[in-house]
Amino acid sequence: MSLNVCTFSGRLGKDVATKQITPDNTVANFPLAVDVGYGDKKETLWLNCALWGKRAQGGLIQYLTKGQLVGVSGNISLRKYQGEDGVEKSSLEMRVS
């Protein structure tokens, strides 16, 4: 059995965007900028976050605005896809719990 639970804190890169998938299911998506390293070795890691179900419909969404400092916890995965330029790309995605 493997365990895939991660916790990050960072700033929202955009306001949260919600989408109704089915009448009973909603998803809220937002990019999270996480700073890693320090000094001149500091980098920004971008995570695409998805909050599903009732949590995506709750009162929390109104506070998820660009620049807001937040903490998230959930499962993380690496998604590979082909960009518009035909080049294979990858992105880190987190299903927020």
Stockholm file with secondary structure:
# STOCKHOLM 1.0

chainA/1-97         MSLNVCTFSGRLGKDVATKQITPDNTVANFPLAVDVGYGDKKETLWLNCALWGKRAQGGLIQYLTKGQLVGVSGNISLRKYQGEDGVEKSSLEMRVS
#=GR chainA/1-97 SS CCCCCEEEEEEESSCCEEEEEETTEEEEEEEEEEEESCGGGCEEEEEEEEEETHHHHSGGGGGCCTTCEEEEEEEEEEEEEECTTSCEEEEEEEEEC
#=GC SS_cons        CCCCCEEEEEEESSCCEEEEEETTEEEEEEEEEEEESCGGGCEEEEEEEEEETHHHHSGGGGGCCTTCEEEEEEEEEEEEEECTTSCEEEEEEEEEC
//
